[in-house]
Each structure stands twice: as structure tokens, then as C-alpha cells.
């Protein structure tokens, strides 16, 4: 007897989101990705403004504002995107681990969400402290990567959502 049937012989119907619920979760998922991308754009503007200016007050302000507009808003967006993505995957025919493109999107989200808290947060906190103390002799070289890498990977996830390449994982039905 397969795992899809009960002992009484009745088929177990897989859990699916209802049409209205699915649409609501999908809207929230899309909005969370859009806000995450927007936060990345703001981070890029602040980072490249701080790198390109000779005005110390502008640089200090950029350092302080980075802390306000990046870490926690990005964390909320990332976690919202993760939860809604898991709900959409589990509540649809795609499943969470049936298709390569879903697994890759999940990995991208987990990677970026982890990097925000583990790598970005300490760097941004240090910059904010330096901005507050007007200690602005800090190289911003490492800070150019987050606003480049994050939107690139998020766009890869969007493309995967649209084109759904690679098919099923081996052994999955």
C-alpha cells in the first residue's frame, strides 16, 4: 500500500491552498520580493553616495541611515518572502522539494536571509557607529557587494519563478 492511501483504502488528498488564499499569499510574496529589491536599491544609493562624496557630513549621514533602512527591513522582507514562498510551494503542485527551480529559489532565500543577519548586520552597525562618531576614514570596498549580489540573486529567483526550468528532481513525481 502506498503512503498516499490510508489503511481503509481511501486516497489521501494533498494539502492545497484555496484559490483566494493562494492569491493573497502570492501577492504578499511578490510584495516582499519587491520591497527587498527596493531596500537593495536604497542601500546601493547610500553606499555609492558615501563612496563618491568628499563631504564628511554627507558620508556620516549615509553611514547612519544605512543601519536604519537595511538590516531589519531587509530581514522582515526576507523572512516574509521565505514564509510565503514555502506556503506557496507546499500548497501547490510544485511542492517544496519536487522541482529544481523551487529548491534553488529556497536556497537563494535562505542564503540571502542568513547573510543579512550574519554578514551585513555587523558591517552596517560598525559603519553607523563610525558615522555617529564622525570617524569616517573607513574603506567601503566590502559594502559594494551586498547591493550588487542581493538584487542579482533576487532577479535570478524571479526569472526561475517565471520560466520554471530544469524539471523534477530525480526520483520525484
C-alpha positions as CSV (number, residue, x, y, z in Angstrom):
1,X,0.0,0.0,0.0
2,X,1.4,3.4,-0.9
3,X,1.9,6.2,1.5
4,X,-0.8,8.1,-0.4
5,X,-3.5,5.8,0.9
6,X,-4.9,5.2,4.3
7,X,-5.4,1.7,5.8
8,X,-9.1,1.9,4.9
9,X,-8.1,2.3,1.2
10,X,-9.1,5.9,0.7
11,X,-6.7,8.2,-1.0
12,X,-5.1,11.0,1.0
13,X,-5.6,14.3,-0.8
14,X,-2.5,16.5,-0.8
15,X,-2.9,19.8,1.0
16,X,-3.5,22.7,-1.3
17,X,-4.1,26.4,-0.8
18,X,-7.6,27.6,-1.8
19,X,-7.7,30.0,-4.8
20,X,-8.3,33.1,-2.7
21,X,-5.7,32.2,-0.1
22,X,-3.2,31.3,-2.8
23,X,-3.7,34.7,-4.5
24,X,-3.3,36.6,-1.2
25,X,-0.1,34.7,-0.3
26,X,1.2,35.2,-3.8
27,X,0.6,39.0,-3.6
28,X,2.4,39.1,-0.2
29,X,5.2,37.1,-1.7
30,X,5.6,39.4,-4.7
31,X,5.4,42.5,-2.5
32,X,8.0,41.1,-0.1
33,X,10.4,40.5,-3.1
34,X,9.7,44.0,-4.5
35,X,10.4,45.6,-1.1
36,X,13.6,43.6,-0.7
37,X,14.7,44.8,-4.1
38,X,13.7,48.4,-3.2
39,X,15.7,48.2,0.0
40,X,18.7,46.9,-2.0
41,X,18.4,50.0,-4.3
42,X,18.3,52.3,-1.3
43,X,21.4,50.6,0.1
44,X,23.2,51.0,-3.2
45,X,22.3,54.7,-3.4
46,X,23.6,55.3,0.2
47,X,26.7,53.2,-0.3
48,X,27.7,54.7,-3.6
49,X,26.9,58.2,-2.3
50,X,29.1,57.7,0.7
51,X,31.9,56.3,-1.6
52,X,31.6,59.2,-4.1
53,X,31.4,62.2,-1.8
54,X,34.1,64.3,-0.2
55,X,31.6,65.9,2.1
56,X,32.1,64.4,5.5
57,X,28.6,65.2,6.8
58,X,27.0,63.5,3.8
59,X,29.2,60.4,4.3
60,X,28.4,60.3,8.1
61,X,24.7,60.6,7.3
62,X,24.8,57.8,4.8
63,X,26.5,55.6,7.3
64,X,23.9,56.2,10.0
65,X,21.0,55.9,7.6
66,X,22.3,52.6,6.2
67,X,21.6,51.0,9.6
68,X,18.0,52.3,9.7
69,X,17.0,51.2,6.2
70,X,18.8,48.0,5.6
71,X,19.2,45.3,8.2
72,X,15.7,45.0,9.9
73,X,13.6,46.0,6.9
74,X,15.6,43.5,4.8
75,X,15.2,40.8,7.4
76,X,11.4,41.3,7.6
77,X,11.2,41.2,3.8
78,X,13.4,38.2,3.5
79,X,11.5,36.2,6.2
80,X,8.2,37.2,4.7
81,X,9.4,36.1,1.3
82,X,10.7,32.8,2.8
83,X,7.4,32.0,4.7
84,X,5.1,32.9,1.8
85,X,7.4,31.0,-0.7
86,X,7.2,27.9,1.5
87,X,3.5,28.2,1.8
88,X,3.1,28.6,-2.0
89,X,5.4,25.7,-2.7
90,X,3.7,23.4,-0.2
91,X,0.2,24.4,-1.1
92,X,0.7,23.9,-4.8
93,X,1.6,21.1,-7.3
94,X,5.2,22.2,-7.2
95,X,6.0,21.2,-3.7
96,X,9.0,22.3,-1.7
97,X,11.5,19.7,-3.0
98,X,10.0,18.3,-6.2
99,X,11.4,20.8,-8.7
100,X,14.9,22.1,-9.1
101,X,13.9,25.7,-9.6
102,X,11.9,25.7,-6.3
103,X,14.9,24.2,-4.4
104,X,17.2,26.8,-5.9
105,X,14.9,29.6,-5.0
106,X,14.6,28.3,-1.5
107,X,18.4,28.1,-1.2
108,X,18.8,31.7,-2.6
109,X,16.3,33.0,0.0
110,X,18.0,31.1,2.9
111,X,21.4,32.3,1.8
112,X,20.5,35.9,1.5
113,X,18.4,36.0,4.7
114,X,21.3,34.4,6.6
115,X,23.8,36.8,5.0
116,X,21.8,39.8,6.1
117,X,22.0,38.8,9.7
118,X,25.4,37.3,9.8
119,X,27.5,39.4,7.4
120,X,25.6,42.6,6.7
121,X,24.3,43.5,10.1
122,X,27.8,43.7,11.8
123,X,29.3,45.7,8.9
124,X,26.4,48.2,8.8
125,X,26.4,48.5,12.6
126,X,30.1,49.4,12.5
127,X,29.5,52.0,9.8
128,X,26.7,53.5,11.8
129,X,28.9,53.8,14.8
130,X,31.6,55.4,12.8
131,X,29.1,57.8,11.3
132,X,27.8,58.7,14.7
133,X,31.4,59.3,16.0
134,X,32.4,61.1,12.7
135,X,35.2,58.5,12.3
136,X,34.8,58.3,8.5
137,X,38.2,57.0,7.5
138,X,36.8,53.6,6.6
139,X,37.1,51.8,3.3
140,X,33.7,51.0,1.9
141,X,35.0,48.4,-0.6
142,X,33.3,45.4,1.1
143,X,30.0,47.3,1.2
144,X,29.6,47.4,-2.6
145,X,28.9,43.7,-2.7
146,X,25.6,43.5,-0.9
147,X,23.7,45.9,-3.2
148,X,25.1,44.1,-6.2
149,X,24.8,40.5,-5.1
150,X,21.4,40.6,-3.4
151,X,19.5,42.1,-6.3
152,X,21.2,39.9,-8.8
153,X,20.2,36.7,-6.9
154,X,16.7,38.0,-6.3
155,X,16.3,38.6,-10.0
156,X,17.6,35.1,-10.7
157,X,14.8,33.9,-8.3
158,X,12.2,36.0,-10.2
159,X,13.4,34.5,-13.6
160,X,13.2,31.0,-12.1
161,X,9.6,31.7,-11.0
162,X,8.6,32.8,-14.5
163,X,10.4,30.2,-16.6
164,X,10.4,27.2,-14.2
165,X,13.4,25.5,-15.8
166,X,15.1,22.1,-15.0
167,X,12.1,20.0,-14.3
168,X,11.7,17.4,-11.5
169,X,14.4,16.4,-9.0
170,X,15.5,12.8,-9.7
171,X,13.1,10.3,-8.2
172,X,10.2,12.8,-7.6
173,X,6.7,12.5,-9.0
